[in-house]
Amino acid sequence: MKSRILKTVGLIAAMVSCIGMTAFAAPSPAASTVVTAVSSATDADGNAVNVSITSEIPAEYTQAVADIKTEAKLKEVQEAISMRT
C-alpha cells in the first residue's frame, strides 16, 4: 500500500512539473534588408566558393531578370510570396 501511494505521488509530481515546462527555442531569423550582392562565400572547410551562372537566359526572360535585380521589384515579389503563405 505504501509503495502504491509513493508511486502515485511520484507520478503526480512528474506530471505537474511537465505541465510547467515550456519550449526554449530560438526565435526565427528575420531580415529587414534585401541582399543585393555577395562579397565573399566559404564552404564548411573555409575554402572560397566561386559561383557562376553558365546557362543562357532565354530572350523572353531577359526583361524579367533585369526587373528582379532591382531592389524595389525584389521587395514586391517577396511581399507577394509572403501574402500567399
Sequence and secondary structure as in RCSB ss.txt:
>XXXX:A:sequence
MKSRILKTVGLIAAMVSCIGMTAFAAPSPAASTVVTAVSSATDADGNAVNVSITSEIPAEYTQAVADIKTEAKLK
EVQEAISMRT
>XXXX:A:secstr
 HHHHHHHHHHHHHHHHHHH           SS        B TTS B      S   GGGHHHHHHHTSHHHHH
HHHHHHHHH 
